[in-house]
Amino acid sequence: AMSKSAVKISSDLLSNPLCEQEPGFLEMVTAFDTAMKRMDSFNQEKVRWLWLEKGTAGCAGWFSSVFPSLNMAVKRREQTLQDYKRLQSKVEKYEEKERTGPVLAKLHQ
Protein backbone atom coordinates (compact mmCIF):
# COMPACT_ATOMS: atom_id res chain seq x y z
CA ALA A 1 0.00 0.00 0.00
CA MET A 2 2.88 2.31 0.82
CA SER A 3 4.50 1.90 -2.59
CA LYS A 4 1.14 2.50 -4.31
CA SER A 5 0.87 5.79 -2.43
CA ALA A 6 4.40 6.76 -3.43
CA VAL A 7 3.60 6.02 -7.10
CA LYS A 8 0.46 8.18 -6.84
CA ILE A 9 2.44 11.03 -5.26
CA SER A 10 5.14 10.86 -7.93
CA SER A 11 2.50 10.85 -10.69
CA ASP A 12 0.81 13.86 -9.10
CA LEU A 13 4.14 15.67 -8.92
CA LEU A 14 4.78 15.00 -12.60
CA SER A 15 1.49 16.65 -13.51
CA ASN A 16 2.38 19.71 -11.43
CA PRO A 17 2.76 22.88 -13.55
CA LEU A 18 6.08 23.59 -11.79
CA CYS A 19 7.58 20.67 -13.72
CA GLU A 20 6.94 22.54 -16.98
CA GLN A 21 8.61 25.69 -15.67
CA GLU A 22 11.68 24.14 -14.01
CA PRO A 23 13.62 21.54 -16.04
CA GLY A 24 15.74 20.61 -12.99
CA PHE A 25 12.64 19.92 -10.94
CA LEU A 26 11.14 17.87 -13.81
CA GLU A 27 14.31 15.77 -13.99
CA MET A 28 14.29 15.17 -10.24
CA VAL A 29 10.58 14.28 -10.17
CA THR A 30 10.98 11.97 -13.19
CA ALA A 31 13.82 10.12 -11.41
CA PHE A 32 11.67 9.88 -8.28
CA ASP A 33 8.71 8.59 -10.32
CA THR A 34 10.87 5.93 -11.99
CA ALA A 35 12.27 4.82 -8.62
CA MET A 36 8.80 4.59 -7.07
CA LYS A 37 7.46 2.56 -9.99
CA ARG A 38 10.42 0.17 -9.73
CA MET A 39 9.89 -0.17 -5.98
CA ASP A 40 6.20 -0.89 -6.52
CA SER A 41 6.85 -3.56 -9.15
CA PHE A 42 9.54 -5.10 -6.92
CA ASN A 43 7.09 -5.24 -4.00
CA GLN A 44 4.41 -6.83 -6.17
CA GLU A 45 6.89 -9.44 -7.41
CA LYS A 46 8.00 -10.14 -3.84
CA VAL A 47 4.39 -10.68 -2.76
CA ARG A 48 3.82 -12.96 -5.75
CA TRP A 49 6.87 -15.08 -4.86
CA LEU A 50 5.87 -15.29 -1.20
CA TRP A 51 2.43 -16.45 -2.28
CA LEU A 52 3.91 -19.14 -4.53
CA GLU A 53 6.48 -20.17 -1.92
CA LYS A 54 4.02 -20.57 0.91
CA GLY A 55 1.15 -21.79 -1.23
CA THR A 56 -2.00 -22.83 0.50
CA ALA A 57 -0.14 -23.82 3.67
CA GLY A 58 0.72 -20.18 4.23
CA CYS A 59 -2.87 -19.16 3.66
CA ALA A 60 -4.17 -21.80 6.03
CA GLY A 61 -1.79 -20.52 8.70
CA TRP A 62 -3.02 -16.98 8.23
CA PHE A 63 -6.67 -18.04 8.21
CA SER A 64 -6.20 -20.15 11.31
CA SER A 65 -5.02 -17.11 13.24
CA VAL A 66 -8.02 -15.14 12.00
CA PHE A 67 -10.55 -17.97 12.30
CA PRO A 68 -9.58 -20.31 15.18
CA SER A 69 -12.33 -22.78 14.26
CA LEU A 70 -10.58 -23.32 10.93
CA ASN A 71 -7.47 -24.44 12.76
CA MET A 72 -9.47 -27.04 14.69
CA ALA A 73 -11.18 -28.24 11.50
CA VAL A 74 -7.81 -28.63 9.75
CA LYS A 75 -6.45 -30.61 12.70
CA ARG A 76 -9.54 -32.87 12.73
CA ARG A 77 -9.20 -33.42 9.00
CA GLU A 78 -5.52 -34.34 9.33
CA GLN A 79 -6.31 -36.75 12.19
CA THR A 80 -9.14 -38.35 10.21
CA LEU A 81 -6.87 -38.70 7.19
CA GLN A 82 -4.19 -40.40 9.33
CA ASP A 83 -6.81 -42.74 10.79
CA TYR A 84 -8.08 -43.58 7.31
CA LYS A 85 -4.58 -44.36 6.05
CA ARG A 86 -3.88 -46.52 9.10
CA LEU A 87 -7.11 -48.47 8.66
CA GLN A 88 -6.57 -48.77 4.91
CA SER A 89 -3.17 -50.34 5.48
CA LYS A 90 -4.77 -52.83 7.93
CA VAL A 91 -7.37 -53.78 5.33
CA GLU A 92 -4.67 -54.27 2.72
CA LYS A 93 -2.73 -56.43 5.16
CA TYR A 94 -5.77 -58.62 5.86
CA GLU A 95 -6.58 -58.89 2.15
CA GLU A 96 -3.10 -60.28 1.52
CA LYS A 97 -3.53 -62.94 4.21
CA GLU A 98 -5.14 -66.31 3.64
CA ARG A 99 -8.92 -66.08 3.67
CA THR A 100 -9.82 -67.91 6.84
CA GLY A 101 -12.78 -67.35 9.17
CA PRO A 102 -11.13 -64.86 11.60
CA VAL A 103 -9.51 -62.86 8.73
CA LEU A 104 -12.82 -62.62 6.84
CA ALA A 105 -14.56 -61.49 10.03
CA LYS A 106 -11.99 -58.71 10.54
CA LEU A 107 -12.29 -57.62 6.91
CA HIS A 108 -16.04 -57.13 7.26
CA GLN A 109 -15.80 -55.02 10.41
C-alpha positions in Angstrom: 0.0 0.0 0.0 2.9 2.3 0.8 4.5 1.9 -2.6 1.1 2.5 -4.3 0.9 5.8 -2.4 4.4 6.8 -3.4 3.6 6.0 -7.1 0.5 8.2 -6.8 2.4 11.0 -5.3 5.1 10.9 -7.9 2.5 10.9 -10.7 0.8 13.9 -9.1 4.1 15.7 -8.9 4.8 15.0 -12.6 1.5 16.6 -13.5 2.4 19.7 -11.4 2.8 22.9 -13.5 6.1 23.6 -11.8 7.6 20.7 -13.7 6.9 22.5 -17.0 8.6 25.7 -15.7 11.7 24.1 -14.0 13.6 21.5 -16.0 15.7 20.6 -13.0 12.6 19.9 -10.9 11.1 17.9 -13.8 14.3 15.8 -14.0 14.3 15.2 -10.2 10.6 14.3 -10.2 11.0 12.0 -13.2 13.8 10.1 -11.4 11.7 9.9 -8.3 8.7 8.6 -10.3 10.9 5.9 -12.0 12.3 4.8 -8.6 8.8 4.6 -7.1 7.5 2.6 -10.0 10.4 0.2 -9.7 9.9 -0.2 -6.0 6.2 -0.9 -6.5 6.8 -3.6 -9.1 9.5 -5.1 -6.9 7.1 -5.2 -4.0 4.4 -6.8 -6.2 6.9 -9.4 -7.4 8.0 -10.1 -3.8 4.4 -10.7 -2.8 3.8 -13.0 -5.7 6.9 -15.1 -4.9 5.9 -15.3 -1.2 2.4 -16.5 -2.3 3.9 -19.1 -4.5 6.5 -20.2 -1.9 4.0 -20.6 0.9 1.1 -21.8 -1.2 -2.0 -22.8 0.5 -0.1 -23.8 3.7 0.7 -20.2 4.2 -2.9 -19.2 3.7 -4.2 -21.8 6.0 -1.8 -20.5 8.7 -3.0 -17.0 8.2 -6.7 -18.0 8.2 -6.2 -20.1 11.3 -5.0 -17.1 13.2 -8.0 -15.1 12.0 -10.5 -18.0 12.3 -9.6 -20.3 15.2 -12.3 -22.8 14.3 -10.6 -23.3 10.9 -7.5 -24.4 12.8 -9.5 -27.0 14.7 -11.2 -28.2 11.5 -7.8 -28.6 9.7 -6.5 -30.6 12.7 -9.5 -32.9 12.7 -9.2 -33.4 9.0 -5.5 -34.3 9.3 -6.3 -36.7 12.2 -9.1 -38.4 10.2 -6.9 -38.7 7.2 -4.2 -40.4 9.3 -6.8 -42.7 10.8 -8.1 -43.6 7.3 -4.6 -44.4 6.1 -3.9 -46.5 9.1 -7.1 -48.5 8.7 -6.6 -48.8 4.9 -3.2 -50.3 5.5 -4.8 -52.8 7.9 -7.4 -53.8 5.3 -4.7 -54.3 2.7 -2.7 -56.4 5.2 -5.8 -58.6 5.9 -6.6 -58.9 2.2 -3.1 -60.3 1.5 -3.5 -62.9 4.2 -5.1 -66.3 3.6 -8.9 -66.1 3.7 -9.8 -67.9 6.8 -12.8 -67.3 9.2 -11.1 -64.9 11.6 -9.5 -62.9 8.7 -12.8 -62.6 6.8 -14.6 -61.5 10.0 -12.0 -58.7 10.5 -12.3 -57.6 6.9 -16.0 -57.1 7.3 -15.8 -55.0 10.4 
